Each structure stands twice: as structure tokens, then as C-alpha cells.
Amino acid sequence: MRIALFTRDLRVRDNPLLTEDAVPLFVLDPHLAGLSSNRLRFLYESLDDLRSALRDLGGDLVIREGDPVAETIRLARETGADAVSVAHDVTAYARRREERLREECERHRLELRVTPGVTVVPPGEVRPSSGGRAYRVFSPYHRAWEGVRLRPLADRPRTITLPSGLAVGRLPRIPDGESPDLLPGGETEARRRLRSWSRSLSGYADAHDDLPADGTSRLSAYLRFGCLSPLELAEAARGEGSAGAQAFVRQLAWRDFYYQVVAEFPRISTDAIQPARDKDWRHDEDALRHWQDGLTGVPVVDAGMRQLRAEGYMHNRARLITAAFLTKHLGVDWRLGLRWFFRWLLDGDVPNNSGNWQWTAGTGNDSRPYRRFNPIRQAQRFDPDGVYVRRYVPELRAIDGAAVHQPWRLPEAVRRGLDYPGPLESHRDEAVWLRP
């Protein structure tokens, strides 16, 4: 018998952690409880769904609260288990947890099995030919990643049996999130959405940057909590074989890329990967607050920031635009934007949220650190008729077509009728929007 300590792998399909001799355990860790009310709600919904799935297999999900290492060892002693399993993860906190678990397992003469499953290709599986421990640039990593022989998908257990008389514990009441339009959590909902979205997978290459079409998978939160197996998604997409499927697999490779970066550079949320590029940022609380509130006066930026608050999600193209606007146009420290995203995003995790913020700010893994995203040109390209902007900025819904992207150029009589700010005081010069 072994204790299967669930962390970010809340599913029964393709989960190497879950075997028929496992006692499934999740520990409600107070250290992580207050990080994001949106993610906490999604987590509890996912745990509730996992418990139902395990009960269908004849078992249950054991719930404990406290230090995950201490509670795991306590349950192992209570059940007479001789082993513990946990999925490998790369964040500093997860690595400390795994190391402490290893020490305690050795002390109590328990076998520790560390399983894959959080990524398609385990971090460290591929290394640069130059001898470094991690790839710094995505393209050579992607080429190596594509050549990796992947593990077979894990079988779903036919049955789970818990020791008789074991108290399984209660799940807390599912809390409210801050965002009103959150996706529901859980593997059941994840697979329903996957089935629905997969019908449009072939068009993903053309649609995933289209802001109004919202052609992305919306599966990122389910991957973040392990409600879906990234390996299963990659294998299914490769089997489909279209250009859209290849583009989707490339996004999974980007996700893995940042996991192997964090395995080598765990302080990615606070320290610049390229310190020389971590410039003297402007201290501008007013600009930061307007950006957070979606009141910069730049419609596509404001639309993205309002989508974030409403849904706990933001379209990936809008994430690039809004992050570049904060760091490259307003000159505000990327760490402040990263923290704001962490507060709201359902899919917010250390590798991808932090890695993408550093990439956009020019402090991270980017061979072109001084690139800029002109927000108006981006809006004209990816939201040519202003549909996305009008969806999230109701003050501008009366404006037709692409004119919505530059409301300050409308006739004065029209501008006076809008309850919408002009560009921030520090950026009223229209020439700033014309820079490449």
C-alpha cells in the first residue's frame, strides 16, 4: 500500500501517481490558502470532482489540513503504508516539499516514488549540447523536445480500495472567487470542454491570436491544476496532424520550456534571469493603478485588464499587449504586473506567468529583449473591427469599427459623450503609439 499525495495532478486519467494500491491524499496547506481566491475556488471544485471520480472507482479522496509532509507521514503510519508517491514539480516551494518528504520517508523507512505527469517532457529530460543545465532560448529547446521518446499514457485504475475504518475528512465549503465569470474546476468539466473545443483544433493556428474569436482552448487552468494530462493532449493533437494541431503542441512545448527554466532558476518570480536588462523602473503608482483598473485610455489594454478581473482569465495575445504596455510604454517594474496577474488568473503558475512576464519585459528568455508591442497596431491586427474591445469596454460600444481603438482621434463632440479617459497624462503624445 502506498500514499498518493496529490498536489497539481487532480485527475484519474493518465496520472502515474494513481495506482490500485494507492490511498489518495490531498493536504489543504495553509501556506497556499490565501494566494488567490479565484484559484482557491477552482481548486476546491477540482477536489470535489476528483473525490467523486475516486468514489466511482470504489475509493475516496482523503482530506487533511496542515503541513503536507507531516500529514502524509501521519497517514502512512495510520494505514500501515510502506511507500509514498508524489508528482515532481519545479517551483522552489515544491522542491522544498519534495526534499522534506524524502528526508521523512527515509527516517520512517518508507519508499518515496517521484512520478512525472505535470509536463509533457519532464524538466531536465533534454539538455543543451553545450553542456548547460537548461535551454535559454525556445527554438533549440523545441527541436530537442520534439525528439524525446515520451512515456506511455498511464492506465486508469479499475478500482481503488481504502483501508476499512479510515476517516476520509471533509472538504471545506467551496468559496467565492473575486471574478464573477470564473470557469468551473474539475476533470469532468475539463474533458467536456476538451471534447467541445477539439472540433475546432484544425483551425487553431489561424484562430489562437484572434482576440474576438477567442479561438484558444481555454484549457490552461485545467492544465495548471492537473485536471488534464498535458501528455494526453500532446499525443491526441499529434495524432490529429493538422497545422492547427501542430500549433497547439507548440504551445504545450512553450509550457514545458518554462518548467525547465524554473528547474534551473527557481527565483524567476522575483529575480531577473538577465540582471543587466533589469533597468531602473519608474515608480508611478498612478499609472499602475490605472493599468490595473483598465483605465489607461488605450482601449485594447483596458479590454484585456477588464477581462482579467471579470473572468480570472485573459486572452494570450492580450496578455502580451498589456504586459508590454506596462513595462515598455509605462516603464513600470514587471514584478508589479506579475503579482497582479497572480492575484486574478486561474491558470497563474510560477513557470508560465513569471516566465512570460520576464520575456515581455526583456529580462528573461528572449533573444530580442528590446522588442516593443505597439498596442494600437496590435489591436488593428488582432481585433480589426473592435469586437473584443467593445465586449469588455462598454463605454465604447457605440463607436463603430476600428475607430474604437483610437477614441482620442474622434471629433470632440463625440469624445465629450464618452465616459472614457484619454491616454494617461505621461503618454498623451500620440507619437508614442506609432513606435515599432
Contacts in CASP RR format, 6 or more apart in sequence:
PFRMAT RR
TARGET T0000
AUTHOR 0000-0000-0000
METHOD contacts of the structure
MODEL  1
MRIALFTRDLRVRDNPLLTEDAVPLFVLDPHLAGLSSNRLRFLYESLDDL
RSALRDLGGDLVIREGDPVAETIRLARETGADAVSVAHDVTAYARRREER
LREECERHRLELRVTPGVTVVPPGEVRPSSGGRAYRVFSPYHRAWEGVRL
RPLADRPRTITLPSGLAVGRLPRIPDGESPDLLPGGETEARRRLRSWSRS
LSGYADAHDDLPADGTSRLSAYLRFGCLSPLELAEAARGEGSAGAQAFVR
QLAWRDFYYQVVAEFPRISTDAIQPARDKDWRHDEDALRHWQDGLTGVPV
VDAGMRQLRAEGYMHNRARLITAAFLTKHLGVDWRLGLRWFFRWLLDGDV
PNNSGNWQWTAGTGNDSRPYRRFNPIRQAQRFDPDGVYVRRYVPELRAID
GAAVHQPWRLPEAVRRGLDYPGPLESHRDEAVWLRP
1 21 0 8 1.000
1 22 0 8 1.000
1 23 0 8 1.000
1 79 0 8 1.000
1 80 0 8 1.000
1 81 0 8 1.000
1 82 0 8 1.000
1 83 0 8 1.000
1 163 0 8 1.000
2 19 0 8 1.000
2 21 0 8 1.000
2 22 0 8 1.000
2 23 0 8 1.000
2 81 0 8 1.000
2 82 0 8 1.000
2 83 0 8 1.000
2 84 0 8 1.000
2 85 0 8 1.000
2 111 0 8 1.000
2 113 0 8 1.000
3 22 0 8 1.000
3 23 0 8 1.000
3 25 0 8 1.000
3 72 0 8 1.000
3 75 0 8 1.000
3 76 0 8 1.000
3 79 0 8 1.000
3 81 0 8 1.000
3 83 0 8 1.000
3 84 0 8 1.000
3 85 0 8 1.000
4 17 0 8 1.000
4 18 0 8 1.000
4 19 0 8 1.000
4 22 0 8 1.000
4 23 0 8 1.000
4 24 0 8 1.000
4 25 0 8 1.000
4 85 0 8 1.000
4 86 0 8 1.000
5 17 0 8 1.000
5 25 0 8 1.000
5 26 0 8 1.000
5 27 0 8 1.000
5 68 0 8 1.000
5 72 0 8 1.000
5 84 0 8 1.000
5 85 0 8 1.000
5 86 0 8 1.000
5 101 0 8 1.000
6 17 0 8 1.000
6 24 0 8 1.000
6 25 0 8 1.000
6 26 0 8 1.000
6 50 0 8 1.000
6 61 0 8 1.000
6 87 0 8 1.000
7 68 0 8 1.000
7 86 0 8 1.000
7 87 0 8 1.000
7 89 0 8 1.000
7 94 0 8 1.000
7 97 0 8 1.000
8 87 0 8 1.000
8 89 0 8 1.000
8 118 0 8 1.000
8 224 0 8 1.000
8 225 0 8 1.000
8 226 0 8 1.000
9 15 0 8 1.000
9 17 0 8 1.000
9 87 0 8 1.000
9 117 0 8 1.000
9 118 0 8 1.000
9 226 0 8 1.000
10 26 0 8 1.000
10 43 0 8 1.000
10 46 0 8 1.000
10 47 0 8 1.000
10 49 0 8 1.000
10 50 0 8 1.000
10 186 0 8 1.000
10 187 0 8 1.000
10 225 0 8 1.000
10 226 0 8 1.000
10 227 0 8 1.000
11 50 0 8 1.000
11 53 0 8 1.000
11 187 0 8 1.000
11 190 0 8 1.000
11 226 0 8 1.000
11 227 0 8 1.000
11 228 0 8 1.000
11 229 0 8 1.000
12 18 0 8 1.000
12 50 0 8 1.000
12 53 0 8 1.000
12 54 0 8 1.000
12 57 0 8 1.000
12 156 0 8 1.000
12 157 0 8 1.000
12 187 0 8 1.000
13 156 0 8 1.000
13 187 0 8 1.000
13 191 0 8 1.000
13 229 0 8 1.000
13 232 0 8 1.000
14 117 0 8 1.000
14 153 0 8 1.000
14 154 0 8 1.000
14 156 0 8 1.000
14 229 0 8 1.000
14 231 0 8 1.000
14 232 0 8 1.000
15 117 0 8 1.000
15 154 0 8 1.000
15 229 0 8 1.000
16 87 0 8 1.000
16 115 0 8 1.000
16 116 0 8 1.000
16 117 0 8 1.000
16 151 0 8 1.000
16 154 0 8 1.000
17 85 0 8 1.000
17 86 0 8 1.000
17 87 0 8 1.000
17 115 0 8 1.000
17 117 0 8 1.000
18 24 0 8 1.000
18 154 0 8 1.000
18 156 0 8 1.000
18 157 0 8 1.000
18 160 0 8 1.000
19 85 0 8 1.000
19 157 0 8 1.000
20 157 0 8 1.000
20 158 0 8 1.000
20 159 0 8 1.000
20 160 0 8 1.000
20 161 0 8 1.000
22 85 0 8 1.000
22 157 0 8 1.000
22 160 0 8 1.000
23 62 0 8 1.000
23 75 0 8 1.000
23 79 0 8 1.000
23 81 0 8 1.000
23 162 0 8 1.000
23 163 0 8 1.000
23 166 0 8 1.000
24 50 0 8 1.000
24 54 0 8 1.000
24 59 0 8 1.000
24 60 0 8 1.000
24 61 0 8 1.000
24 62 0 8 1.000
24 160 0 8 1.000
25 61 0 8 1.000
25 62 0 8 1.000
25 64 0 8 1.000
25 71 0 8 1.000
25 72 0 8 1.000
25 75 0 8 1.000
26 47 0 8 1.000
26 50 0 8 1.000
26 61 0 8 1.000
26 62 0 8 1.000
26 63 0 8 1.000
26 64 0 8 1.000
27 64 0 8 1.000
27 65 0 8 1.000
27 66 0 8 1.000
27 67 0 8 1.000
27 68 0 8 1.000
27 71 0 8 1.000
27 72 0 8 1.000
28 63 0 8 1.000
28 64 0 8 1.000
28 65 0 8 1.000
28 66 0 8 1.000
28 172 0 8 1.000
29 66 0 8 1.000
29 67 0 8 1.000
29 68 0 8 1.000
30 65 0 8 1.000
30 66 0 8 1.000
31 93 0 8 1.000
32 93 0 8 1.000
33 40 0 8 1.000
34 40 0 8 1.000
35 342 0 8 1.000
36 342 0 8 1.000
36 343 0 8 1.000
36 344 0 8 1.000
36 345 0 8 1.000
36 348 0 8 1.000
37 175 0 8 1.000
37 176 0 8 1.000
37 177 0 8 1.000
37 178 0 8 1.000
38 177 0 8 1.000
38 178 0 8 1.000
38 179 0 8 1.000
38 182 0 8 1.000
38 312 0 8 1.000
38 343 0 8 1.000
38 344 0 8 1.000
38 345 0 8 1.000
38 346 0 8 1.000
39 345 0 8 1.000
39 346 0 8 1.000
39 348 0 8 1.000
40 175 0 8 1.000
40 177 0 8 1.000
41 174 0 8 1.000
41 175 0 8 1.000
41 176 0 8 1.000
41 177 0 8 1.000
41 182 0 8 1.000
42 182 0 8 1.000
42 183 0 8 1.000
42 184 0 8 1.000
42 185 0 8 1.000
42 186 0 8 1.000
42 221 0 8 1.000
42 225 0 8 1.000
42 346 0 8 1.000
43 225 0 8 1.000
44 171 0 8 1.000
44 172 0 8 1.000
44 174 0 8 1.000
44 175 0 8 1.000
45 174 0 8 1.000
45 184 0 8 1.000
45 185 0 8 1.000
45 186 0 8 1.000
46 185 0 8 1.000
46 186 0 8 1.000
46 187 0 8 1.000
46 225 0 8 1.000
46 227 0 8 1.000
47 61 0 8 1.000
47 63 0 8 1.000
47 171 0 8 1.000
48 171 0 8 1.000
48 174 0 8 1.000
48 186 0 8 1.000
49 185 0 8 1.000
49 186 0 8 1.000
49 187 0 8 1.000
49 188 0 8 1.000
49 189 0 8 1.000
49 227 0 8 1.000
50 61 0 8 1.000
50 186 0 8 1.000
50 187 0 8 1.000
51 60 0 8 1.000
51 61 0 8 1.000
51 171 0 8 1.000
52 188 0 8 1.000
53 187 0 8 1.000
53 188 0 8 1.000
54 60 0 8 1.000
54 61 0 8 1.000
54 160 0 8 1.000
57 157 0 8 1.000
57 158 0 8 1.000
57 159 0 8 1.000
57 160 0 8 1.000
58 159 0 8 1.000
58 160 0 8 1.000
58 161 0 8 1.000
59 159 0 8 1.000
59 160 0 8 1.000
59 161 0 8 1.000
59 162 0 8 1.000
60 160 0 8 1.000
60 162 0 8 1.000
60 168 0 8 1.000
61 168 0 8 1.000
62 75 0 8 1.000
62 162 0 8 1.000
62 166 0 8 1.000
62 168 0 8 1.000
62 169 0 8 1.000
63 168 0 8 1.000
63 169 0 8 1.000
63 170 0 8 1.000
63 171 0 8 1.000
64 71 0 8 1.000
64 74 0 8 1.000
64 75 0 8 1.000
64 169 0 8 1.000
65 71 0 8 1.000
68 97 0 8 1.000
68 101 0 8 1.000
69 97 0 8 1.000
69 100 0 8 1.000
69 101 0 8 1.000
69 104 0 8 1.000
70 104 0 8 1.000
72 84 0 8 1.000
72 101 0 8 1.000
72 104 0 8 1.000
73 84 0 8 1.000
73 104 0 8 1.000
73 105 0 8 1.000
73 108 0 8 1.000
73 110 0 8 1.000
75 81 0 8 1.000
76 84 0 8 1.000
76 108 0 8 1.000
76 110 0 8 1.000
77 108 0 8 1.000
78 166 0 8 1.000
79 163 0 8 1.000
79 166 0 8 1.000
80 163 0 8 1.000
81 110 0 8 1.000
82 110 0 8 1.000
82 111 0 8 1.000
83 110 0 8 1.000
83 111 0 8 1.000
83 112 0 8 1.000
83 113 0 8 1.000
84 101 0 8 1.000
84 105 0 8 1.000
84 110 0 8 1.000
84 111 0 8 1.000
84 112 0 8 1.000
84 113 0 8 1.000
85 112 0 8 1.000
85 113 0 8 1.000
85 114 0 8 1.000
85 115 0 8 1.000
86 97 0 8 1.000
86 98 0 8 1.000
86 101 0 8 1.000
86 112 0 8 1.000
86 113 0 8 1.000
86 114 0 8 1.000
86 115 0 8 1.000
87 114 0 8 1.000
87 115 0 8 1.000
87 116 0 8 1.000
87 117 0 8 1.000
87 118 0 8 1.000
88 98 0 8 1.000
88 114 0 8 1.000
88 115 0 8 1.000
88 116 0 8 1.000
88 117 0 8 1.000
88 118 0 8 1.000
88 122 0 8 1.000
88 123 0 8 1.000
89 95 0 8 1.000
89 98 0 8 1.000
89 118 0 8 1.000
90 118 0 8 1.000
90 123 0 8 1.000
90 259 0 8 1.000
90 260 0 8 1.000
90 262 0 8 1.000
90 263 0 8 1.000
90 266 0 8 1.000
90 350 0 8 1.000
90 351 0 8 1.000
91 262 0 8 1.000
91 266 0 8 1.000
91 349 0 8 1.000
91 350 0 8 1.000
91 351 0 8 1.000
92 266 0 8 1.000
92 267 0 8 1.000
95 266 0 8 1.000
98 114 0 8 1.000
101 112 0 8 1.000
102 112 0 8 1.000
104 110 0 8 1.000
105 111 0 8 1.000
105 112 0 8 1.000
106 112 0 8 1.000
116 122 0 8 1.000
116 151 0 8 1.000
117 229 0 8 1.000
117 230 0 8 1.000
117 231 0 8 1.000
118 226 0 8 1.000
118 230 0 8 1.000
118 259 0 8 1.000
119 230 0 8 1.000
119 255 0 8 1.000
119 256 0 8 1.000
119 259 0 8 1.000
120 145 0 8 1.000
120 150 0 8 1.000
120 230 0 8 1.000
120 231 0 8 1.000
120 234 0 8 1.000
120 252 0 8 1.000
120 253 0 8 1.000
120 255 0 8 1.000
120 256 0 8 1.000
121 145 0 8 1.000
121 148 0 8 1.000
121 150 0 8 1.000
121 256 0 8 1.000
123 256 0 8 1.000
123 259 0 8 1.000
123 260 0 8 1.000
123 262 0 8 1.000
123 263 0 8 1.000
124 133 0 8 1.000
124 134 0 8 1.000
124 260 0 8 1.000
124 263 0 8 1.000
125 148 0 8 1.000
126 135 0 8 1.000
126 141 0 8 1.000
126 144 0 8 1.000
126 145 0 8 1.000
126 148 0 8 1.000
126 260 0 8 1.000
127 133 0 8 1.000
127 134 0 8 1.000
127 135 0 8 1.000
128 134 0 8 1.000
128 135 0 8 1.000
128 140 0 8 1.000
133 264 0 8 1.000
134 260 0 8 1.000
134 261 0 8 1.000
134 263 0 8 1.000
134 264 0 8 1.000
134 265 0 8 1.000
135 141 0 8 1.000
135 144 0 8 1.000
135 257 0 8 1.000
135 260 0 8 1.000
135 261 0 8 1.000
136 261 0 8 1.000
136 273 0 8 1.000
136 365 0 8 1.000
137 365 0 8 1.000
137 367 0 8 1.000
138 253 0 8 1.000
138 254 0 8 1.000
138 257 0 8 1.000
138 365 0 8 1.000
141 253 0 8 1.000
141 257 0 8 1.000
141 260 0 8 1.000
142 250 0 8 1.000
142 253 0 8 1.000
142 257 0 8 1.000
145 253 0 8 1.000
145 256 0 8 1.000
145 257 0 8 1.000
146 253 0 8 1.000
150 231 0 8 1.000
150 234 0 8 1.000
150 235 0 8 1.000
151 231 0 8 1.000
153 229 0 8 1.000
153 231 0 8 1.000
153 232 0 8 1.000
153 235 0 8 1.000
162 168 0 8 1.000
178 309 0 8 1.000
178 343 0 8 1.000
178 344 0 8 1.000
179 309 0 8 1.000
179 310 0 8 1.000
179 311 0 8 1.000
179 312 0 8 1.000
179 344 0 8 1.000
180 310 0 8 1.000
181 310 0 8 1.000
181 311 0 8 1.000
181 312 0 8 1.000
182 311 0 8 1.000
182 312 0 8 1.000
182 346 0 8 1.000
183 189 0 8 1.000
183 218 0 8 1.000
183 221 0 8 1.000
183 311 0 8 1.000
183 313 0 8 1.000
183 346 0 8 1.000
185 221 0 8 1.000
185 222 0 8 1.000
185 225 0 8 1.000
185 227 0 8 1.000
186 222 0 8 1.000
186 225 0 8 1.000
186 227 0 8 1.000
187 222 0 8 1.000
187 227 0 8 1.000
187 228 0 8 1.000
189 222 0 8 1.000
189 227 0 8 1.000
190 219 0 8 1.000
190 222 0 8 1.000
190 227 0 8 1.000
190 228 0 8 1.000
191 228 0 8 1.000
193 217 0 8 1.000
193 218 0 8 1.000
193 219 0 8 1.000
193 222 0 8 1.000
194 217 0 8 1.000
194 219 0 8 1.000
194 228 0 8 1.000
194 233 0 8 1.000
197 217 0 8 1.000
197 218 0 8 1.000
197 219 0 8 1.000
198 236 0 8 1.000
198 240 0 8 1.000
200 207 0 8 1.000
200 215 0 8 1.000
201 237 0 8 1.000
201 240 0 8 1.000
201 242 0 8 1.000
201 244 0 8 1.000
201 245 0 8 1.000
201 248 0 8 1.000
202 240 0 8 1.000
202 242 0 8 1.000
202 243 0 8 1.000
202 244 0 8 1.000
202 245 0 8 1.000
203 242 0 8 1.000
203 243 0 8 1.000
203 244 0 8 1.000
204 215 0 8 1.000
204 217 0 8 1.000
204 244 0 8 1.000
204 245 0 8 1.000
204 247 0 8 1.000
204 248 0 8 1.000
205 243 0 8 1.000
205 244 0 8 1.000
205 246 0 8 1.000
205 247 0 8 1.000
206 244 0 8 1.000
207 213 0 8 1.000
207 215 0 8 1.000
207 216 0 8 1.000
208 215 0 8 1.000
208 216 0 8 1.000
208 247 0 8 1.000
208 248 0 8 1.000
208 251 0 8 1.000
208 316 0 8 1.000
209 316 0 8 1.000
209 317 0 8 1.000
209 382 0 8 1.000
210 382 0 8 1.000
211 300 0 8 1.000
211 315 0 8 1.000
211 317 0 8 1.000
211 318 0 8 1.000
211 379 0 8 1.000
211 382 0 8 1.000
211 383 0 8 1.000
211 387 0 8 1.000
211 388 0 8 1.000
212 383 0 8 1.000
212 385 0 8 1.000
212 386 0 8 1.000
212 387 0 8 1.000
212 388 0 8 1.000
212 391 0 8 1.000
214 315 0 8 1.000
216 315 0 8 1.000
216 316 0 8 1.000
217 248 0 8 1.000
218 313 0 8 1.000
219 228 0 8 1.000
219 233 0 8 1.000
220 313 0 8 1.000
220 346 0 8 1.000
220 347 0 8 1.000
221 227 0 8 1.000
221 313 0 8 1.000
221 346 0 8 1.000
221 347 0 8 1.000
222 228 0 8 1.000
223 230 0 8 1.000
223 233 0 8 1.000
223 255 0 8 1.000
223 347 0 8 1.000
224 346 0 8 1.000
224 347 0 8 1.000
224 348 0 8 1.000
224 349 0 8 1.000
230 252 0 8 1.000
230 255 0 8 1.000
230 256 0 8 1.000
233 248 0 8 1.000
233 252 0 8 1.000
234 249 0 8 1.000
234 252 0 8 1.000
237 245 0 8 1.000
237 246 0 8 1.000
237 248 0 8 1.000
237 249 0 8 1.000
237 252 0 8 1.000
238 245 0 8 1.000
238 249 0 8 1.000
239 245 0 8 1.000
254 352 0 8 1.000
255 351 0 8 1.000
255 352 0 8 1.000
257 365 0 8 1.000
258 351 0 8 1.000
258 352 0 8 1.000
258 354 0 8 1.000
258 355 0 8 1.000
258 356 0 8 1.000
259 351 0 8 1.000
261 268 0 8 1.000
261 273 0 8 1.000
261 351 0 8 1.000
261 355 0 8 1.000
261 365 0 8 1.000
262 268 0 8 1.000
262 350 0 8 1.000
262 351 0 8 1.000
262 354 0 8 1.000
262 355 0 8 1.000
265 271 0 8 1.000
265 273 0 8 1.000
268 350 0 8 1.000
268 351 0 8 1.000
268 354 0 8 1.000
268 355 0 8 1.000
268 358 0 8 1.000
269 335 0 8 1.000
269 338 0 8 1.000
269 350 0 8 1.000
269 353 0 8 1.000
269 354 0 8 1.000
270 335 0 8 1.000
272 278 0 8 1.000
272 358 0 8 1.000
272 363 0 8 1.000
272 364 0 8 1.000
273 358 0 8 1.000
273 363 0 8 1.000
273 364 0 8 1.000
273 365 0 8 1.000
274 362 0 8 1.000
274 363 0 8 1.000
274 364 0 8 1.000
274 369 0 8 1.000
275 363 0 8 1.000
277 361 0 8 1.000
277 362 0 8 1.000
277 363 0 8 1.000
277 364 0 8 1.000
277 369 0 8 1.000
278 363 0 8 1.000
281 331 0 8 1.000
281 332 0 8 1.000
281 333 0 8 1.000
281 334 0 8 1.000
282 330 0 8 1.000
282 331 0 8 1.000
282 332 0 8 1.000
284 330 0 8 1.000
284 331 0 8 1.000
284 332 0 8 1.000
284 426 0 8 1.000
286 424 0 8 1.000
287 296 0 8 1.000
287 330 0 8 1.000
287 332 0 8 1.000
287 424 0 8 1.000
287 426 0 8 1.000
288 326 0 8 1.000
288 330 0 8 1.000
288 332 0 8 1.000
288 336 0 8 1.000
288 337 0 8 1.000
290 296 0 8 1.000
290 297 0 8 1.000
290 421 0 8 1.000
290 424 0 8 1.000
291 301 0 8 1.000
291 305 0 8 1.000
291 322 0 8 1.000
291 325 0 8 1.000
291 326 0 8 1.000
291 330 0 8 1.000
291 332 0 8 1.000
291 337 0 8 1.000
292 305 0 8 1.000
292 340 0 8 1.000
293 305 0 8 1.000
294 301 0 8 1.000
294 302 0 8 1.000
294 304 0 8 1.000
294 305 0 8 1.000
294 306 0 8 1.000
295 302 0 8 1.000
295 421 0 8 1.000
296 302 0 8 1.000
296 305 0 8 1.000
296 325 0 8 1.000
296 421 0 8 1.000
296 423 0 8 1.000
296 424 0 8 1.000
297 407 0 8 1.000
297 408 0 8 1.000
297 420 0 8 1.000
297 421 0 8 1.000
297 422 0 8 1.000
297 423 0 8 1.000
297 424 0 8 1.000
298 325 0 8 1.000
298 375 0 8 1.000
298 376 0 8 1.000
298 423 0 8 1.000
298 433 0 8 1.000
299 379 0 8 1.000
299 389 0 8 1.000
299 393 0 8 1.000
299 396 0 8 1.000
299 404 0 8 1.000
299 405 0 8 1.000
299 407 0 8 1.000
300 318 0 8 1.000
300 321 0 8 1.000
300 375 0 8 1.000
300 376 0 8 1.000
300 378 0 8 1.000
300 379 0 8 1.000
300 383 0 8 1.000
300 388 0 8 1.000
300 389 0 8 1.000
300 405 0 8 1.000
301 321 0 8 1.000
301 322 0 8 1.000
301 325 0 8 1.000
301 375 0 8 1.000
302 389 0 8 1.000
302 392 0 8 1.000
302 393 0 8 1.000
303 318 0 8 1.000
303 388 0 8 1.000
303 389 0 8 1.000
303 391 0 8 1.000
303 392 0 8 1.000
303 393 0 8 1.000
304 314 0 8 1.000
304 315 0 8 1.000
304 318 0 8 1.000
304 321 0 8 1.000
304 322 0 8 1.000
304 392 0 8 1.000
305 314 0 8 1.000
305 322 0 8 1.000
306 392 0 8 1.000
306 393 0 8 1.000
307 313 0 8 1.000
307 314 0 8 1.000
307 315 0 8 1.000
307 318 0 8 1.000
307 392 0 8 1.000
308 314 0 8 1.000
308 322 0 8 1.000
308 341 0 8 1.000
308 344 0 8 1.000
308 345 0 8 1.000
309 344 0 8 1.000
310 392 0 8 1.000
312 344 0 8 1.000
312 345 0 8 1.000
312 346 0 8 1.000
313 345 0 8 1.000
313 346 0 8 1.000
313 347 0 8 1.000
314 322 0 8 1.000
314 341 0 8 1.000
314 345 0 8 1.000
315 388 0 8 1.000
317 378 0 8 1.000
317 382 0 8 1.000
318 388 0 8 1.000
319 341 0 8 1.000
319 356 0 8 1.000
320 356 0 8 1.000
320 360 0 8 1.000
320 373 0 8 1.000
320 378 0 8 1.000
321 373 0 8 1.000
321 375 0 8 1.000
321 378 0 8 1.000
321 379 0 8 1.000
323 334 0 8 1.000
323 337 0 8 1.000
323 356 0 8 1.000
323 357 0 8 1.000
323 360 0 8 1.000
323 361 0 8 1.000
324 360 0 8 1.000
324 372 0 8 1.000
324 373 0 8 1.000
324 375 0 8 1.000
325 373 0 8 1.000
325 375 0 8 1.000
326 332 0 8 1.000
326 334 0 8 1.000
326 336 0 8 1.000
326 337 0 8 1.000
327 333 0 8 1.000
327 334 0 8 1.000
327 360 0 8 1.000
327 361 0 8 1.000
327 362 0 8 1.000
328 360 0 8 1.000
328 361 0 8 1.000
328 372 0 8 1.000
328 373 0 8 1.000
329 372 0 8 1.000
329 375 0 8 1.000
329 427 0 8 1.000
329 432 0 8 1.000
330 424 0 8 1.000
330 426 0 8 1.000
330 427 0 8 1.000
334 357 0 8 1.000
334 358 0 8 1.000
334 360 0 8 1.000
334 361 0 8 1.000
334 363 0 8 1.000
335 357 0 8 1.000
337 357 0 8 1.000
338 353 0 8 1.000
338 354 0 8 1.000
338 357 0 8 1.000
341 348 0 8 1.000
341 353 0 8 1.000
341 357 0 8 1.000
342 348 0 8 1.000
342 353 0 8 1.000
345 353 0 8 1.000
347 353 0 8 1.000
355 364 0 8 1.000
355 365 0 8 1.000
358 364 0 8 1.000
358 365 0 8 1.000
359 365 0 8 1.000
359 366 0 8 1.000
360 373 0 8 1.000
362 369 0 8 1.000
362 370 0 8 1.000
362 371 0 8 1.000
363 369 0 8 1.000
372 435 0 8 1.000
372 436 0 8 1.000
374 433 0 8 1.000
374 434 0 8 1.000
374 435 0 8 1.000
374 436 0 8 1.000
375 433 0 8 1.000
376 405 0 8 1.000
376 406 0 8 1.000
376 433 0 8 1.000
376 434 0 8 1.000
379 386 0 8 1.000
379 389 0 8 1.000
379 405 0 8 1.000
380 402 0 8 1.000
380 405 0 8 1.000
382 388 0 8 1.000
383 389 0 8 1.000
383 405 0 8 1.000
384 402 0 8 1.000
385 401 0 8 1.000
385 402 0 8 1.000
386 401 0 8 1.000
386 402 0 8 1.000
386 404 0 8 1.000
386 405 0 8 1.000
389 396 0 8 1.000
389 404 0 8 1.000
389 405 0 8 1.000
390 396 0 8 1.000
390 397 0 8 1.000
390 399 0 8 1.000
390 404 0 8 1.000
393 420 0 8 1.000
395 418 0 8 1.000
395 419 0 8 1.000
395 420 0 8 1.000
396 404 0 8 1.000
396 407 0 8 1.000
396 418 0 8 1.000
396 420 0 8 1.000
399 407 0 8 1.000
399 410 0 8 1.000
399 414 0 8 1.000
403 409 0 8 1.000
403 410 0 8 1.000
406 433 0 8 1.000
407 415 0 8 1.000
407 418 0 8 1.000
407 420 0 8 1.000
407 422 0 8 1.000
408 415 0 8 1.000
408 422 0 8 1.000
408 423 0 8 1.000
408 430 0 8 1.000
410 418 0 8 1.000
422 428 0 8 1.000
END
